[in-house]
Amino acid sequence: MRISRLSIENFRGIKRLDWTLPADQRLITLIGPGDSGKSTILESIHLLLGDRWSVSFSDVDFFGVDPVAPIQIKAVLTDVPASLLKDNTFGFWQSGIDHEGQVHQEPEDGLTPCLLVRLTVDESLEPQWEVFRADGEAHNITSSQRREFSTFRVDDRTDAQLRWTRMSALGRMSTKDGSERGALAAAERAAREALNGHGSAALSELVNEVQNHANAVGGSDFKAIRAGLDSSRSGMGANLALYEDVVPLMAYGLGSRRLVSLAVQQMAAGDRAIAVIDELESGLEPHRAVRLLNYLDRDPYSQVFVTTHSPVVVEQAPIGSLSVVQTAGGEVTITSLGGAGEVVRALRRAVPSSLLARKVVIGEGKTEHGVLAACFDAWDQERSASGLTTAAGEGLAIQDGNGGEKAANRAEAMAPLGCAVLALIDNDVRTADPHVAKAEQAGATIIRWDVGHCIEAQICSQLDVNELQDLISLGVERRGAESTVLDDINSRGRARMPNLTVEDWLLIYSIEDARGVVALAASKRGWFKDVNAGRALGEWLLARRNSPNLAAVFARLDQIRVFVYGAPPETQPGVG
């Protein structure tokens, strides 16, 4: 079974989502910033197609805590199990879907047969599952019929799947004739007998299968999983649980418990199940998370939906499986990276964290990256003192653009993914102009220095003698010796200076010429061409925030500040 289309209305943080899934994509890895709706999407799928017998809702489950507008979760299902297409189930309720995704009343020739299913929750808080047709006619779905959808979820609530209970996957697999309570009772008696030196061949076989499958799923090394008594539980069947030798699996770490839970639930659901796994990397080392992802990509599931906030997983996942989730006012969009161009592919490898952000600021190079990092540190500190959100709270990622053209290309590539993108780019190379224009057309914000200026030239362009002297002193700190900086200056000036005293230079140079020589030396000899040096330059700038000679620099930096944090309240103090 596959979900071809999913729509969600008024459920938790999602006001509206209408998502047509790629037809050839089994593994779907949802990425993007926190609070964008990724986990809610997985929960929606599980609520609609899972076999939970009892599901409770409250007013907080409605978008905006407003139960007047009902929750509706709807899906178009294809490749539906034959057991659900019998005449006594939903055989007469099939619809058809064409290659453009349009649903038709009947599964006519040339159309793909499908079922339309929905979950509705209104003010009564009573959920109603239905199969429906395009004309609105509907028929209830029972919990036992929902079990035939073979959909299961793996999250941090794993322990229930590690015990034999009436509703656990282990309990269902132990049932051969439908008498679950009898099967559980027999299994518990078998476990007690095993403790007294007797064995249960059927139970041992099942446990061995669980062990092998768990090892295959996540690269674990279980060697002696067995059934044992769980002294923390009471009641029929509830005492029987999985052990690794003498240690109950409930005592293992979260990652190992989740892997076994996944293995057990897949075994119970069958090879063509739909799995939803929230926070794939939770409790797992990066190498085990990547192994699990690779397993899910090749194992014969019908579909696997996972979420992740791990840059390692983003980098290692098949790029065609990645879909970026973004939200604006509850309107959720999902953008697949299948068919992504080389720029996005390079970004995924170089700065995967940017694909997890709501806002991205791209500095032209390492200097700008460092300056911006210093500015955001200072702004965050100030805002925290005032009880305002930080850059991290705004979902910001900062990256080095590796040059003006490349920075603009990155901005152009990222803008369609739903995040807000800004690039700070030099204005001294005209070959960057068409790339800047394309980025702006794509929806990115581009900020440039005055015409003809790089960042060093912009900073130096209005400095007075004392400020220029101070900048030279910072250059000495970064370059390590006055003689090195003097060589830098003399390699770029028309006259040879005997020292680094700007006042002495003015016997030969005008102040404009002196500024130009320092800017050129700083730029071409790499005074600030690494992130740490850029940070030092940013801190130097912030210490001179109120200098009128740096007004043009801070005009740009303030634009970036507003882009990330929004327009500040009138009472918000400036950095000074």
N, C-alpha and C positions, 0 to 999 in steps of 0.2 A: 504494500500500500504506500502511496505517496501523496503528499500534500502539494497540489498544484497552485493553489491560491489561498491566502490567509487574510482575513480581515478582522480587526479588533476595534470595538467602539466602547469608550467610556469605562475602561478597565484600568484601575489604579492610575499610573501616570500617562496612560495612552488615551487620548481623546479620539484619535482616529489613526488607523493604519490599514492600508490596502496594498498587499504585497503579492505580486506574481512571482513565483519562484522559478529559477532557471530549470528548464526541463531536464537537462543533462547533469544536474548537480546532486550528488547523494550526500556529501559532507558539506554542511553549511556552518561556517565559523563566523559568529556574530561578534564584531569588534566595534570599538567606538568608546566615547567617554562614559564615565559613570552617570547613572540616572538618565540614560537615554532611552531605556525601555527594554534592554536586552533580556534581562531575567524575566520581565513581565511577559515577553513574547514566548519564552520557554514555558512559563507557568500556564499561559493561555493554551498552548498546544496540549499540555498534559491534562489540564482541566477538561478540554473538549474531547480528547481521545483516550485518556487514561481510564482505568477501571476502578478508581476510588469509589467506594460504596457510599461514603458519607462525606459531603463537601459543604462546609459552612461559609457563609458570606456575611459581611457586615457593611455598614455605610462607608467605612474607610476604603473598601474595595472599589468604590465608584469614583470616576474621575472628578476631582474637585470636591470629594465627599458629598456628592449630590445624587441621591438615588432616584431623582425624578427621571433622568435620562437612563434607560436600562443598559446594562452590560450586554453586549452581543459579541460573541466570538464565532466566526463562521469559517468553514474550510471547504474547498473543492477537493475531493479525494478521487484519485485514480488508482488503478491496479488494486481494487478492493478485493479482500479475501472472498473466495467462493462461498464460504459459510455465511457471509452477509448478503449474498445475492440470490439466495433461495427464495422460492415463492412465499414461504412463510416468514421471511425476514424482510429484506428490502429490494428483492428482485424487481418488483413493480414500481420502485421509487427511483430508478436510475434516470439520470439526465445525460446530456451529451455536451462535450466541450470541443470547440474547434481549435485550429492551430494558432489562432489569434487570442485565445483565452476567453472567447465569448461562450456563455452557457446557453444551451438550448433545452427546451422542455423534454424532448425525447432523445434517446441515444441512437439517432438515425445513422445510416451509412455515411461513412466519411468522417464521423465524429468519434471522439474517444469517450467511452462510457465513463460516467463519474457519479459519485454521490455528493449531495450538498448536505452538510451537517452544520448544526449550530447549537450553541449554548446561550440561553437567555436568562438573565437575572434581573427582576424588577424590584420595586419597593418592598414586595413581600419577602425578599431575600431567599426565595425558594428557586433553586436552579432547575432549568428545564432543558433536557437534551432532545433534539429532534433531527430527523432527516426531513428535508423539504424539497419542493420543486420550484421551478421558475415562476409558476402561477401563484405561489404562496401556500399551497396545500402542504400540510406537515403531518408527521407521524412520530410519536414518542420513541426514544431509544432507551432500552433498559440498561442497567449496569452490567448484566451478563453479556449483552450485545456489545457494549463498549469494550469489554475484555477482548473481543475478537479483533478490535483495532490494533492490538499488540503494540501499545505505546507505553513506554516506561521512562521514569526520570531518575537521574542520579544527582543528588545534591549532598549537603552536609548531614542530612538526616538519614544515615545509612544503617544504623544498628538494627532496625526492624527487619532488614533483608538478610541479616546474618543469623536469624532464629527461625525455627519451625513454628509458625503460627498459622491460624486459619487463613489470613490474608497475605502472608508473605510469599515471595516467589518460591522459596524452598518448600513451604507447605503445599503450594499448588502442584509443584513437580512431584511431590510424594504421594499425590492422590492419583489413583489408578481408575477408580470406579465412581468418582463423584462424592464419595463419603469422606469428606476432608477430615472431619473430627475423628473418624475411625483411623484414618491414615496417620494422623498426628499422634493419636494415642498409641498406636502400634509402634511408631518410630520412637516415642519416648520410652516405651517398654524395651525396645531393642537397645536403646542407649544404656538403660540401666543394666541390661544383661551384658552388654559389652564391657561395662565397668567391672562385672563379676567374671570376666574371662570368656564371655560368649560373644558371638558376632552376628551381625545382620548383613548378609551379602548384598542385598538391594541398597541398603543405606550406605554401605562402604563404597559401592560402585558410584552412587550419586556424589558422595563427598569427593572421591577421586576425580570425577569429572569436573567438579567445581575447582579443585586445586589446579588441574591442568589448564583450565580456561582462565583462571585468575592470573596464572603465570604468563600465559600468552598475551593477555590484554595489556598488562602494564609492566612487563619485565621484572615481576617479582620472583622470589625464590622460595616459595612455600614448599616444604618437603613432607610435612606430616599433618596436613589438615584432617581433622576427624570430627565426628559428632560427640559432643559432651554435654553435661548438664550445666545450665546457667542458673546459678544459685540466686541471682538477683531477681528472678522472675518466678511467678507461681501461676498455676492454672494449666489446663489441658494443653499440652504441646509446647507451652511457653518456656519450659525448662530446657528444651533441646536447642542447642546452638552449635555453631562452628567453632572449632578449636584448631590452632596450630600447635601440635604436640600437646603440651599441658597448659598452654596460654590461650584464653578465649580471644577470638579475633576482635571482639568489642574493646579489648585492651590495647590493640594496635593503634598506630597513628592514623590520622584522618585519611591520608592518601591511600594507604593500604586497604583500609575499610571501604573506601569508595571504589577501588578497583575490584574487590571481591563482590561488592554490591552490584556493580556493572555486570560482572561475569554471571552472577546468579540470575539477575533479571533478564539478561539476554537469553540465557538457556531456557528460562520459563516462557519468554515471549516468542521465541523461534527466530529463525534466520532472517526473516523478512520484517523484522520489527522496526518501529520508529523509536529512536532513543533521543532524549533531551538531557544534556549534561551541562549544568550550570557551573561556571568557573572551572574549566577543565583542569587547570594547573593546581587547584586547591589541594594542599597537603603533599604535592609531588615535587621532587627535584626537577629541574629543567629537562634533564635527559629522559626521565620517566614520562614527563608530560608530552614530550615530542614522540616518544615511542608509542604512547597511547593514541596520540593523534594519527600517527601512521597506521596503527592497527584499525582504527575506526574508518580510515579512508579506504582500506582494502577489504575489510570484513563485509560479508554479504548482508548488511542492513539495507532496508529500503531507503531510509533517510536517517541521518544523524545531525541533530542541531546542538551546537556547543556555543558557549560564550567564553570569552577570555579577556583578561587584562594583562596578560603576560607578553612583553615585547619578544621574548624568545619564541613563544608559540606563534605570534604574528609573523616573525621572520621565517620560521620553519614550515608553516602550514602551506599547502598548495595554494598559490595565489588565487586560483579560480574558485577556491572554497570560501574566500574572505568576502564578507559583506559588511559595510560600514553602516552603523545605526546612528542616526542623529534625530534630535527632537527640537521643535520650536513651538512652545505653547501647547504641547500635547499632540501636535501633528508630527507623526513619526514617519521618517523616510528611511529606506534601506537601499543602499547602492552597492551592487556587486562589483568586485574588482576583477571578475572574469573578463578577459580581453583588455585589461589595463595596459597602457603603453609603457615604454621603457623607463620613463621618468618615475612613474609610480612604483614600478618594479625595483628601481634603484633606491627609492625612498624606503620601501619596505625592508630592504637589506640594510641600509645605512642608518636610518632613524625610525625604526618601527613604532616607537612611542608616539610619533606624530599622528599615526593612524588611530590612536586611542584618545585624541584630544578634541575638545570643542573649539578651541582657538589655537592657531598656529602663527607664530611670529618668526619670520625668516630674516636673519641678518645676512648681508652680502657675503661676509667672510667671518673668520675667527675673531677679528677685531670687534666687529659689530655684535657678534654673539656674546663676547665677554662684556662689552659695554651694556648691552641689554640685560644680561644676567645681573650685573651690579645694580642697575636701575630697579629691576624688579625686586631684588633683595631689599633695597631701601624703601621702595614704595610699599612692599608687603609689611615691613616692620612698622611703618607709619600707620597703615590701615589696620593692622592687628591691634595697635594701641587704641584705635578708635572703634573697634568692634566691627570692622568691615571685612569683607572677603579678601583672601589673598589670591595671587595668580594661580596657585594650585587649585583653589576653590573655584576659580573661573574655568578650569580645565585647560590651562595653557601649556603648550609645548614650544620651546625655543630651539631653533636649529640653525646651523651654519649652512648658508646657501652655496658655498664653493664658487663664488663669483657672480657678477651681475646677471649675465645671461642665464646661467644655471639657476640662480635664485628666482628669477622671473619665471623660468620654466617650471620650477617646483610649485610656485604659487599658482600658475595656470593649471597644473595637473591636480592640485589638491582642492581647489575651489569647488569643483563639481561634486566632491565627496560629502558636502553638507557642513563641513566645518568652516568657521570664519578664518580667513587667511590674510595676513599682511606681510609685505616684504619691504625691508629697508635697503635701498640700493643706491650705489654711487651714481653720479651724473657726469662722469668725465669720459665715458666711452659711448659713442653714438651707435655702435653696433648692437647695444643692448636695447635700443629704443623699440624695435618691432616686437621683441620678446615682452617688454613691459606692456605694450599695447594689447597683445594677446592675453596677458594675465589679467589686465583690467577688464577686458571683454568677457573673460570667464567668471568675473565676479570678485576677484582678489583686490585688496587695497594695496596700492604701491605708494611708498613715500620715498622721495629722492632729495638729495642735497641740492644746493644751488647749482646752476649749470656750470659745468667744468670742474666741479668739486668732488673729491672723495671725502671720506670722513675726516682724515687728517687735515686736508685743505680747508674743510668747513670749520673745524675747530680753530685752526690758526688764523682764519681770514680776518678776524677783528680783534685779536688779542693785543693788549697793550704791552709795553716793554716788560713789566714785572710778570705778567701772566705768561708771556713767551719764555721768559727765563725759567719760570716754574715748570713749564712743560719740558724744557730741555733737561732740567734736573730729574724729572720723572723718566725721561729717556735714558739718562745715565744709570738710574736704578735698574732699568730693564736690560740695558746692554752690558752693564757690569763695570764699565770704566769710562772716565771722561775722555781718554785718548781715543777710544772706539767711537764715541759720539762725535768727537771733533773730526775724525777721519770721515765719518758719515756726512757731516756738514760740508767739509771741503771737497768731497767727491761730487757735490751737487751745486755748489756755488760758483760764480764766475771769478771770485777772488778767494785767496787762501787766508783764513782767519787764524790768528795766533792762539786764540783761546775761545772759551764758550761764554764770554760776557757780552750780552746783547748790546749794552751801552757802547762798548768798543766797536761793535759792528757798524753802528750808525754813523761812524766816521766815513764809511765806505758805502753802506747800503741805506736805502730808505727803510722805514719800518715795514712797508709793503713788501719790499724785496726780502727782508729778514724773515717775515712770516712765510713767504713762499719757499725759501731755502729750508726752513725747519720742517714745513709740511712735506716737502719733497723727500728730505732725508728720512723723516719718520715713516713715510709710506714705502719708499723704495728699499730702505735698509731694514725694514721689518721691526721697528721699535715695539709695535703692539700687535704683531701678527700671530699671536696665539691667544687662547681663551683667557688664561690667567693674566696676561699682559693687557688684554682688552678689559678685564675686570678692573685692573689698576687704573686704566684710563677712565673707565666709567666712574670710579670712586673719586678720581681727580675732578671730573666734571661736576659731580654732585656737590662737592665741597665748594664749588663756584656757581651754584645754581642761580644766584641773584645778580651775577655779572651781566651788565648790558651787552658786553662784547661776545657773550655766548647765547644771545637771545635766539638767533637762527637755529642753533643746535637744539635748544630746549623746545623751540616751537615744534620740531619734528618729534622729539622724545615725548612731549605732552600729547601729541596726536596718538602715539602708540599707547600711552597710558590710558587714554580715553577708549581706544579700541578694545583694550583688554578688560578694564574695570567699569567702563561706562562713564558718562559725565559725572564728575564728582559733585556732591552736595556743596552748597555755598560755604558751609562751615568747615569743609575739609581743608586742612592746612596743606601747603605745598612743601616739597622737600627743600630744605635750605640748610 
